Amino acid sequence: MGQYLGLPGLILALPMTAILKVVFDAVEGLRPYGFLIGEAEKPRPPIKSWQQLTDQLPGRIKKVGKVDPKSVVAPT
């Protein structure tokens, strides 16, 4: 879109996409298209202290680096 409308097109592309997302999510038949544009992540509860943060970090790190052994292909 930016090629056709130049700088104003680049600036307007984000709000236009957001409007389309809201419309797609509101209309039952268009919900799959809204999903393709993107789904919001589930909000996490706020961390209120450094202690909570340090308690949660090891669990979050394990989730990020977790690999399913069945999906790993051995090098040949």
TIMARMAR-518956 format. One record per residue: x, y negated, z of N, C-alpha, C, O in turn. Coordinates in nm, 4 decimals, always signed. Layout:
+----------+----------+----------+----------+----------+----------+----------+----------+----------+----------+----------+----------+
:      n.X :      n.Y :      n.Z :     ca.X :     ca.Y :     ca.Z :      c.X :      c.Y :      c.Z :      o.X :      o.Y :      o.Z :
+----------+----------+----------+----------+----------+----------+----------+----------+----------+----------+----------+----------+
:        X :        Y :        Z :        X :        Y :        Z :        X :        Y :        Z :        X :        Y :        Z :
...
+----------+----------+----------+----------+----------+----------+----------+----------+----------+----------+----------+----------+
END
This chain:
+----------+----------+----------+----------+----------+----------+----------+----------+----------+----------+----------+----------+
:      n.X :      n.Y :      n.Z :     ca.X :     ca.Y :     ca.Z :      c.X :      c.Y :      c.Z :      o.X :      o.Y :      o.Z :
+----------+----------+----------+----------+----------+----------+----------+----------+----------+----------+----------+----------+
:  +0.0825 :  +0.1189 :  +0.0000 :  +0.0000 :  +0.0000 :  +0.0000 :  +0.0864 :  -0.1246 :  +0.0000 :  +0.0473 :  -0.2255 :  -0.0587 :
:  +0.2011 :  -0.1214 :  +0.0629 :  +0.2881 :  -0.2368 :  +0.0696 :  +0.3401 :  -0.2799 :  -0.0664 :  +0.3678 :  -0.3979 :  -0.0878 :
:  +0.3536 :  -0.1843 :  -0.1592 :  +0.4010 :  -0.2194 :  -0.2922 :  +0.3007 :  -0.3076 :  -0.3645 :  +0.3399 :  -0.3971 :  -0.4392 :
:  +0.1749 :  -0.2844 :  -0.3439 :  +0.0714 :  -0.3564 :  -0.4170 :  +0.0397 :  -0.4925 :  -0.3563 :  +0.0136 :  -0.5887 :  -0.4286 :
:  +0.0419 :  -0.5003 :  -0.2269 :  +0.0025 :  -0.6245 :  -0.1608 :  +0.1195 :  -0.7001 :  -0.0990 :  +0.1000 :  -0.8078 :  -0.0428 :
:  +0.2395 :  -0.6462 :  -0.1082 :  +0.3561 :  -0.7133 :  -0.0538 :  +0.3572 :  -0.7145 :  +0.0980 :  +0.3061 :  -0.6222 :  +0.1616 :
:  +0.4141 :  -0.8168 :  +0.1552 :  +0.4264 :  -0.8284 :  +0.3002 :  +0.2904 :  -0.8315 :  +0.3713 :  +0.2754 :  -0.7675 :  +0.4754 :
:  +0.1907 :  -0.9042 :  +0.3180 :  +0.0601 :  -0.8989 :  +0.3852 :  +0.0012 :  -0.7567 :  +0.3882 :  -0.0655 :  -0.7184 :  +0.4843 :
:  +0.0269 :  -0.6798 :  +0.2825 :  -0.0208 :  -0.5415 :  +0.2801 :  +0.0441 :  -0.4567 :  +0.3863 :  -0.0209 :  -0.3725 :  +0.4482 :
:  +0.1734 :  -0.4789 :  +0.4077 :  +0.2428 :  -0.4046 :  +0.5127 :  +0.1886 :  -0.4395 :  +0.6500 :  +0.1754 :  -0.3529 :  +0.7365 :
:  +0.1574 :  -0.5666 :  +0.6695 :  +0.1060 :  -0.6110 :  +0.7991 :  -0.0363 :  -0.5593 :  +0.8215 :  -0.0718 :  -0.5231 :  +0.9337 :
:  -0.1183 :  -0.5555 :  +0.7157 :  -0.2576 :  -0.5132 :  +0.7294 :  -0.2761 :  -0.3617 :  +0.7271 :  -0.3830 :  -0.3129 :  +0.7636 :
:  -0.1756 :  -0.2867 :  +0.6854 :  -0.1901 :  -0.1414 :  +0.6740 :  -0.2188 :  -0.0763 :  +0.8096 :  -0.3017 :  +0.0143 :  +0.8175 :
:  -0.1534 :  -0.1199 :  +0.9137 :  -0.1739 :  -0.0592 :  +1.0457 :  -0.3148 :  -0.0836 :  +1.0995 :  -0.3795 :  +0.0123 :  +1.1417 :
:  -0.3655 :  -0.2068 :  +1.1000 :  -0.5028 :  -0.2257 :  +1.1487 :  -0.6062 :  -0.1541 :  +1.0616 :  -0.7060 :  -0.1033 :  +1.1126 :
:  -0.5822 :  -0.1502 :  +0.9302 :  -0.6778 :  -0.0804 :  +0.8423 :  -0.6786 :  +0.0689 :  +0.8719 :  -0.7846 :  +0.1316 :  +0.8709 :
:  -0.5627 :  +0.1260 :  +0.8979 :  -0.5544 :  +0.2678 :  +0.9332 :  -0.6236 :  +0.2933 :  +1.0666 :  -0.6918 :  +0.3945 :  +1.0824 :
:  -0.6071 :  +0.2037 :  +1.1618 :  -0.6723 :  +0.2187 :  +1.2920 :  -0.8244 :  +0.2124 :  +1.2776 :  -0.8965 :  +0.2882 :  +1.3424 :
:  -0.8724 :  +0.1228 :  +1.1933 :  -1.0171 :  +0.1128 :  +1.1706 :  -1.0693 :  +0.2406 :  +1.1058 :  -1.1746 :  +0.2913 :  +1.1447 :
:  -0.9963 :  +0.2930 :  +1.0073 :  -1.0370 :  +0.4186 :  +0.9439 :  -1.0407 :  +0.5324 :  +1.0458 :  -1.1318 :  +0.6151 :  +1.0438 :
:  -0.9416 :  +0.5364 :  +1.1347 :  -0.9366 :  +0.6410 :  +1.2381 :  -1.0597 :  +0.6348 :  +1.3279 :  -1.1182 :  +0.7384 :  +1.3595 :
:  -1.0993 :  +0.5162 :  +1.3688 :  -1.2172 :  +0.5007 :  +1.4545 :  -1.3428 :  +0.5458 :  +1.3807 :  -1.4275 :  +0.6146 :  +1.4379 :
:  -1.3547 :  +0.5075 :  +1.2547 :  -1.4725 :  +0.5470 :  +1.1761 :  -1.4744 :  +0.6978 :  +1.1561 :  -1.5787 :  +0.7611 :  +1.1727 :
:  -1.3604 :  +0.7559 :  +1.1205 :  -1.3545 :  +0.9001 :  +1.0980 :  -1.3891 :  +0.9775 :  +1.2246 :  -1.4564 :  +1.0804 :  +1.2177 :
:  -1.3444 :  +0.9295 :  +1.3392 :  -1.3739 :  +0.9981 :  +1.4652 :  -1.5206 :  +0.9831 :  +1.5054 :  -1.5737 :  +1.0681 :  +1.5768 :
:  -1.5863 :  +0.8768 :  +1.4608 :  -1.7251 :  +0.8519 :  +1.4990 :  -1.8238 :  +0.9297 :  +1.4123 :  -1.9334 :  +0.9619 :  +1.4581 :
:  -1.7870 :  +0.9603 :  +1.2886 :  -1.8774 :  +1.0297 :  +1.1956 :  -1.8433 :  +1.1785 :  +1.1985 :  -1.7296 :  +1.2177 :  +1.1721 :
:  -1.9428 :  +1.2606 :  +1.2308 :  -1.9209 :  +1.4042 :  +1.2492 :  -1.8554 :  +1.4693 :  +1.1270 :  -1.7620 :  +1.5480 :  +1.1426 :
:  -1.9012 :  +1.4390 :  +1.0090 :  -1.8476 :  +1.5023 :  +0.8890 :  -1.7070 :  +1.4583 :  +0.8532 :  -1.6393 :  +1.5254 :  +0.7753 :
:  -1.6620 :  +1.3465 :  +0.9086 :  -1.5293 :  +1.2931 :  +0.8763 :  -1.4259 :  +1.3210 :  +0.9854 :  -1.3107 :  +1.2796 :  +0.9726 :
:  -1.4649 :  +1.3900 :  +1.0918 :  -1.3723 :  +1.4148 :  +1.2032 :  -1.2449 :  +1.4882 :  +1.1620 :  -1.1385 :  +1.4583 :  +1.2162 :
:  -1.2514 :  +1.5831 :  +1.0683 :  -1.1245 :  +1.6461 :  +1.0270 :  -1.0240 :  +1.5453 :  +0.9705 :  -0.9035 :  +1.5603 :  +0.9909 :
:  -1.0722 :  +1.4437 :  +0.9005 :  -0.9828 :  +1.3416 :  +0.8468 :  -0.9253 :  +1.2553 :  +0.9592 :  -0.8098 :  +1.2132 :  +0.9529 :
:  -1.0049 :  +1.2297 :  +1.0599 :  -0.9547 :  +1.1574 :  +1.1760 :  -0.8465 :  +1.2360 :  +1.2479 :  -0.7498 :  +1.1790 :  +1.2984 :
:  -0.8637 :  +1.3676 :  +1.2521 :  -0.7622 :  +1.4526 :  +1.3131 :  -0.6319 :  +1.4472 :  +1.2331 :  -0.5231 :  +1.4459 :  +1.2907 :
:  -0.6437 :  +1.4441 :  +1.1006 :  -0.5239 :  +1.4379 :  +1.0169 :  -0.4464 :  +1.3076 :  +1.0367 :  -0.3235 :  +1.3061 :  +1.0290 :
:  -0.5181 :  +1.1995 :  +1.0620 :  -0.4495 :  +1.0729 :  +1.0867 :  -0.3702 :  +1.0828 :  +1.2171 :  -0.2617 :  +1.0257 :  +1.2280 :
:  -0.4234 :  +1.1545 :  +1.3151 :  -0.3486 :  +1.1746 :  +1.4390 :  -0.4395 :  +1.1786 :  +1.5594 :  -0.5396 :  +1.1073 :  +1.5667 :
:  -0.4030 :  +1.2625 :  +1.6530 :  -0.4752 :  +1.2721 :  +1.7786 :  -0.3915 :  +1.2085 :  +1.8886 :  -0.2691 :  +1.2219 :  +1.8896 :
:  -0.4558 :  +1.1408 :  +1.9791 :  -0.3860 :  +1.0809 :  +2.0923 :  -0.3440 :  +1.1908 :  +2.1893 :  -0.4137 :  +1.2909 :  +2.2062 :
:  -0.2294 :  +1.1702 :  +2.2523 :  -0.1844 :  +1.2649 :  +2.3537 :  -0.2703 :  +1.2495 :  +2.4777 :  -0.3261 :  +1.1430 :  +2.5040 :
:  -0.2798 :  +1.3581 :  +2.5536 :  -0.3523 :  +1.3502 :  +2.6797 :  -0.2730 :  +1.2620 :  +2.7754 :  -0.1517 :  +1.2781 :  +2.7886 :
:  -0.3403 :  +1.1698 :  +2.8417 :  -0.2661 :  +1.0826 :  +2.9329 :  -0.2141 :  +1.1591 :  +3.0535 :  -0.2818 :  +1.2468 :  +3.1072 :
:  -0.0950 :  +1.1252 :  +3.0942 :  -0.0366 :  +1.1866 :  +3.2131 :  -0.0675 :  +1.0993 :  +3.3327 :  -0.0822 :  +0.9779 :  +3.3190 :
:  -0.0774 :  +1.1595 :  +3.4491 :  -0.0992 :  +1.0764 :  +3.5685 :  +0.0232 :  +0.9894 :  +3.5943 :  +0.1357 :  +1.0319 :  +3.5680 :
:  +0.0030 :  +0.8695 :  +3.6449 :  +0.1167 :  +0.7801 :  +3.6678 :  +0.2097 :  +0.8333 :  +3.7770 :  +0.1656 :  +0.8960 :  +3.8733 :
:  +0.3363 :  +0.8073 :  +3.7599 :  +0.4361 :  +0.8451 :  +3.8601 :  +0.4541 :  +0.7249 :  +3.9525 :  +0.4896 :  +0.6157 :  +3.9081 :
:  +0.4295 :  +0.7464 :  +4.0794 :  +0.4265 :  +0.6354 :  +4.1738 :  +0.5557 :  +0.6165 :  +4.2525 :  +0.5743 :  +0.5132 :  +4.3168 :
:  +0.6453 :  +0.7156 :  +4.2482 :  +0.7692 :  +0.6995 :  +4.3245 :  +0.8828 :  +0.7742 :  +4.2545 :  +0.8598 :  +0.8592 :  +4.1686 :
:  +1.0052 :  +0.7404 :  +4.2933 :  +1.1214 :  +0.8093 :  +4.2378 :  +1.1199 :  +0.9564 :  +4.2765 :  +1.1669 :  +1.0407 :  +4.2000 :
:  +1.0678 :  +0.9879 :  +4.3914 :  +1.0630 :  +1.1266 :  +4.4371 :  +0.9733 :  +1.2098 :  +4.3464 :  +1.0088 :  +1.3219 :  +4.3101 :
:  +0.8573 :  +1.1559 :  +4.3094 :  +0.7694 :  +1.2271 :  +4.2165 :  +0.8385 :  +1.2491 :  +4.0827 :  +0.8260 :  +1.3560 :  +4.0230 :
:  +0.9105 :  +1.1496 :  +4.0359 :  +0.9806 :  +1.1614 :  +3.9087 :  +1.0858 :  +1.2719 :  +3.9141 :  +1.0936 :  +1.3552 :  +3.8239 :
:  +1.1656 :  +1.2723 :  +4.0190 :  +1.2702 :  +1.3744 :  +4.0294 :  +1.2104 :  +1.5131 :  +4.0494 :  +1.2709 :  +1.6123 :  +4.0090 :
:  +1.0935 :  +1.5218 :  +4.1106 :  +1.0283 :  +1.6520 :  +4.1268 :  +0.9729 :  +1.7040 :  +3.9942 :  +0.9723 :  +1.8248 :  +3.9705 :
:  +0.9264 :  +1.6134 :  +3.9075 :  +0.8635 :  +1.6555 :  +3.7821 :  +0.9633 :  +1.6785 :  +3.6695 :  +0.9343 :  +1.7545 :  +3.5772 :
:  +1.0801 :  +1.6150 :  +3.6744 :  +1.1739 :  +1.6249 :  +3.5628 :  +1.2182 :  +1.7674 :  +3.5297 :  +1.2200 :  +1.8025 :  +3.4117 :
:  +1.2539 :  +1.8514 :  +3.6270 :  +1.2976 :  +1.9868 :  +3.5892 :  +1.1906 :  +2.0646 :  +3.5120 :  +1.2241 :  +2.1364 :  +3.4178 :
:  +1.0652 :  +2.0525 :  +3.5488 :  +0.9587 :  +2.1215 :  +3.4773 :  +0.9392 :  +2.0680 :  +3.3371 :  +0.9152 :  +2.1450 :  +3.2440 :
:  +0.9493 :  +1.9360 :  +3.3205 :  +0.9341 :  +1.8759 :  +3.1884 :  +1.0503 :  +1.9138 :  +3.0980 :  +1.0306 :  +1.9376 :  +2.9788 :
:  +1.1701 :  +1.9198 :  +3.1523 :  +1.2871 :  +1.9550 :  +3.0717 :  +1.2760 :  +2.0997 :  +3.0253 :  +1.3101 :  +2.1307 :  +2.9111 :
:  +1.2292 :  +2.1877 :  +3.1116 :  +1.2142 :  +2.3282 :  +3.0724 :  +1.1146 :  +2.3427 :  +2.9588 :  +1.1344 :  +2.4266 :  +2.8710 :
:  +1.0082 :  +2.2637 :  +2.9575 :  +0.9082 :  +2.2716 :  +2.8513 :  +0.9659 :  +2.2241 :  +2.7180 :  +0.9332 :  +2.2797 :  +2.6132 :
:  +1.0508 :  +2.1225 :  +2.7212 :  +1.1060 :  +2.0670 :  +2.5983 :  +1.2001 :  +2.1669 :  +2.5321 :  +1.1951 :  +2.1845 :  +2.4104 :
:  +1.2843 :  +2.2316 :  +2.6088 :  +1.3837 :  +2.3211 :  +2.5517 :  +1.3392 :  +2.4655 :  +2.5407 :  +1.4210 :  +2.5523 :  +2.5103 :
:  +1.2114 :  +2.4941 :  +2.5645 :  +1.1635 :  +2.6321 :  +2.5667 :  +1.1535 :  +2.6881 :  +2.4244 :  +1.0941 :  +2.6258 :  +2.3364 :
:  +1.2122 :  +2.8062 :  +2.4032 :  +1.2086 :  +2.8721 :  +2.2725 :  +1.1513 :  +3.0107 :  +2.2914 :  +1.1902 :  +3.0830 :  +2.3831 :
:  +1.0587 :  +3.0476 :  +2.2045 :  +0.9985 :  +3.1792 :  +2.2084 :  +1.0976 :  +3.2794 :  +2.1476 :  +1.1325 :  +3.2659 :  +2.0303 :
:  +1.1441 :  +3.3798 :  +2.2241 :  +1.2443 :  +3.4727 :  +2.1712 :  +1.1945 :  +3.5507 :  +2.0486 :  +1.2753 :  +3.5928 :  +1.9658 :
:  +1.0645 :  +3.5701 :  +2.0364 :  +1.0104 :  +3.6436 :  +1.9224 :  +1.0238 :  +3.5648 :  +1.7926 :  +1.0292 :  +3.6238 :  +1.6847 :
:  +1.0291 :  +3.4327 :  +1.8020 :  +1.0345 :  +3.3514 :  +1.6811 :  +1.1777 :  +3.3232 :  +1.6351 :  +1.1985 :  +3.2652 :  +1.5285 :
:  +1.2757 :  +3.3640 :  +1.7148 :  +1.4158 :  +3.3393 :  +1.6778 :  +1.4621 :  +3.4479 :  +1.5823 :  +1.4429 :  +3.5669 :  +1.6075 :
:  +1.5241 :  +3.4052 :  +1.4711 :  +1.5755 :  +3.4986 :  +1.3727 :  +1.7257 :  +3.5082 :  +1.3916 :  +1.7955 :  +3.4069 :  +1.3959 :
:  +1.7751 :  +3.6317 :  +1.4030 :  +1.9179 :  +3.6514 :  +1.4233 :  +1.9940 :  +3.6207 :  +1.2954 :  +1.9495 :  +3.6584 :  +1.1870 :
:  +2.1085 :  +3.5528 :  +1.3059 :  +2.1868 :  +3.5246 :  +1.1846 :  +2.2428 :  +3.6525 :  +1.1249 :  +2.2799 :  +3.7453 :  +1.1968 :
:  +2.2485 :  +3.6559 :  +0.9941 :  +2.3010 :  +3.7752 :  +0.9270 :  +2.4263 :  +3.7421 :  +0.8497 :  +2.4849 :  +3.8300 :  +0.7866 :
+----------+----------+----------+----------+----------+----------+----------+----------+----------+----------+----------+----------+
END
